[in-house]
Amino acid sequence: MFLFYLSFTTVAYPQSKTNLTIESDSSVVGNVLIDFQDGINQHFLTDSLFYKKSFVLPLSGPYGLLSIQSPPDNYISYLVNEKPGSLKVVSDGKAGFKIIDQRNIVNPFDTIENKIFKEFLSAAKPINIKLNRFYQDNSLDKVKTTDSLKSIQINLIKSIDSIKMVVFKMYPNEYFSYFMSKNLLEYAVNTSDNFDYLTLLRSFFVETFPDKFVKNIEAVHLLEKIDIKLGFLNNENDISKYLFTDDNNNHFKIGEINSDYILMDFWATWCPTCMKQLPIIDSISKNYHPSKLQIIGVNVIGNI
C-alpha cells in the first residue's frame, strides 16, 4: 500500500469579482455562518459579518454561490454574479435569521421562481422517497460497512443522477442546469471510483452545455480534475511505473520498493514552508524501519 504526501501551492483562477453588500442587525452577528463558493475555492465570511459590510469577492465562473446558515437547520443559498447585489440578514426568533431586501441575487432552490428545479424534484420524487426510507431503515455507518447496502445506496443515487441529466439536458442554455450538472460531476469526482460512470458524467457535461459554460475557468478546472482521476483509474498515471533517479544517478521505480508505506515529499529550496518541514520528515524516517516506511524526497526545480 502506498501513501503519497504531496505539497503544492494553491492556484487562483479568478476571472472577475462580485460586488456584494451584506447588512445585519446586532442580534444575528456571530450566530450565522456565511460562506462563498467562487466556483473553485470556498471563502468563509463569518468573522467579517458586521452591521454593514461590502464584499468584493473572487468569481471564477458566471456565478458564485453564497450560503447562509444558522444551527441547526436554517439554511439558504443565493447565486451572485458581477452585478452589484445586496441583502439584509435579520433575526427571526427560533428560525435564527431571515433574509430581507435582497437585490440582484437569486435563490436557485426556490421552486416558485425556478421551474427547472421544480421539474427535477417532481421527476425525482419517487426515487427520493425510496432513498429517504432507505436512510430511515439504515444508519450511515451501517451503509458504509455493508457492501449490499452500499450497492443499494449507489444505485438509488445513480437513478437520481440519471433524472438530473434527463431534465437538465432539456435546458442546456440555462445557467441553473449547468450549475447543478457541475455540482453532480464534482461530487462524483470526489466520491466515485467507477471509471465508466465518471466517463458517462463527463461526456454528458461537455456534450450538453455550450462553450459559454464549459469553457469558463471553473469548468476547465473541474474537467482537469476528472481527467486526472480517470487517468489514475485507467492506470495511465500509475506512479509506481515512473522512473526516478537518485542523487547517485541510480534509477528506480516506486513499484520496486519493498515497504508497507512510501511517503513522497515534494519540496524545493525556494519554498520556506518546505524547508521548515524537512527536519520533521527526517525525524519521522528515523522512527520506522525501511520495511515499514520509506520516504522519498523529490526536489522540485523552479516554481510551480
BELDA-V93850 format. One record per residue. N is the residue number from 0. RES is the residue in one letter. OMEGA is omega in whole degrees, 0 to 359 (999 if undefined). Layout:
<<N;RES;OMEGA> <N;RES;OMEGA>>
This chain:
<<0;M;182> <1;F;173> <2;L;182> <3;F;178> <4;Y;184> <5;L;174> <6;S;180> <7;F;179> <8;T;178> <9;T;181> <10;V;179> <11;A;183> <12;Y;185> <13;P;173> <14;Q;184> <15;S;181> <16;K;174> <17;T;174> <18;N;191> <19;L;176> <20;T;178> <21;I;174> <22;E;177> <23;S;174> <24;D;188> <25;S;185> <26;S;181> <27;V;180> <28;V;181> <29;G;181> <30;N;178> <31;V;178> <32;L;180> <33;I;174> <34;D;183> <35;F;177> <36;Q;186> <37;D;182> <38;G;178> <39;I;184> <40;N;179> <41;Q;181> <42;H;178> <43;F;187> <44;L;186> <45;T;184> <46;D;182> <47;S;182> <48;L;179> <49;F;184> <50;Y;175> <51;K;184> <52;K;176> <53;S;182> <54;F;170> <55;V;190> <56;L;177> <57;P;182> <58;L;185> <59;S;180> <60;G;181> <61;P;181> <62;Y;168> <63;G;182> <64;L;177> <65;L;181> <66;S;180> <67;I;181> <68;Q;177> <69;S;182> <70;P;2> <71;P;189> <72;D;176> <73;N;190> <74;Y;176> <75;I;180> <76;S;178> <77;Y;170> <78;L;184> <79;V;177> <80;N;185> <81;E;181> <82;K;178> <83;P;181> <84;G;180> <85;S;174> <86;L;178> <87;K;180> <88;V;180> <89;V;181> <90;S;180> <91;D;176> <92;G;184> <93;K;182> <94;A;178> <95;G;179> <96;F;170> <97;K;183> <98;I;176> <99;I;174> <100;D;177> <101;Q;181> <102;R;178> <103;N;171> <104;I;187> <105;V;173> <106;N;185> <107;P;184> <108;F;175> <109;D;185> <110;T;177> <111;I;182> <112;E;186> <113;N;183> <114;K;180> <115;I;179> <116;F;178> <117;K;180> <118;E;178> <119;F;181> <120;L;180> <121;S;181> <122;A;185> <123;A;186> <124;K;181> <125;P;180> <126;I;178> <127;N;177> <128;I;178> <129;K;181> <130;L;178> <131;N;177> <132;R;178> <133;F;180> <134;Y;176> <135;Q;183> <136;D;185> <137;N;178> <138;S;180> <139;L;179> <140;D;180> <141;K;180> <142;V;182> <143;K;186> <144;T;181> <145;T;186> <146;D;182> <147;S;178> <148;L;179> <149;K;179> <150;S;177> <151;I;179> <152;Q;181> <153;I;181> <154;N;177> <155;L;179> <156;I;178> <157;K;177> <158;S;177> <159;I;178> <160;D;179> <161;S;178> <162;I;177> <163;K;183> <164;M;179> <165;V;183> <166;V;186> <167;F;178> <168;K;178> <169;M;182> <170;Y;187> <171;P;182> <172;N;178> <173;E;183> <174;Y;183> <175;F;179> <176;S;177> <177;Y;182> <178;F;181> <179;M;179> <180;S;176> <181;K;178> <182;N;177> <183;L;181> <184;L;181> <185;E;178> <186;Y;180> <187;A;179> <188;V;184> <189;N;188> <190;T;187> <191;S;174> <192;D;181> <193;N;185> <194;F;183> <195;D;182> <196;Y;178> <197;L;177> <198;T;178> <199;L;181> <200;L;179> <201;R;180> <202;S;177> <203;F;184> <204;F;185> <205;V;182> <206;E;184> <207;T;192> <208;F;182> <209;P;183> <210;D;182> <211;K;177> <212;F;190> <213;V;178> <214;K;173> <215;N;192> <216;I;182> <217;E;179> <218;A;178> <219;V;179> <220;H;180> <221;L;179> <222;L;175> <223;E;179> <224;K;183> <225;I;179> <226;D;176> <227;I;181> <228;K;178> <229;L;177> <230;G;178> <231;F;180> <232;L;180> <233;N;178> <234;N;177> <235;E;182> <236;N;180> <237;D;186> <238;I;180> <239;S;182> <240;K;184> <241;Y;180> <242;L;179> <243;F;177> <244;T;181> <245;D;183> <246;D;180> <247;N;179> <248;N;175> <249;N;181> <250;H;178> <251;F;175> <252;K;180> <253;I;182> <254;G;181> <255;E;182> <256;I;182> <257;N;180> <258;S;180> <259;D;181> <260;Y;174> <261;I;178> <262;L;179> <263;M;182> <264;D;178> <265;F;184> <266;W;179> <267;A;180> <268;T;179> <269;W;182> <270;C;183> <271;P;180> <272;T;178> <273;C;182> <274;M;178> <275;K;183> <276;Q;185> <277;L;178> <278;P;179> <279;I;178> <280;I;180> <281;D;180> <282;S;178> <283;I;182> <284;S;182> <285;K;183> <286;N;183> <287;Y;175> <288;H;181> <289;P;179> <290;S;179> <291;K;182> <292;L;172> <293;Q;182> <294;I;179> <295;I;178> <296;G;180> <297;V;181> <298;N;182> <299;V;180> <300;I;180> <301;G;182> <302;N;181> <303;I;999>>
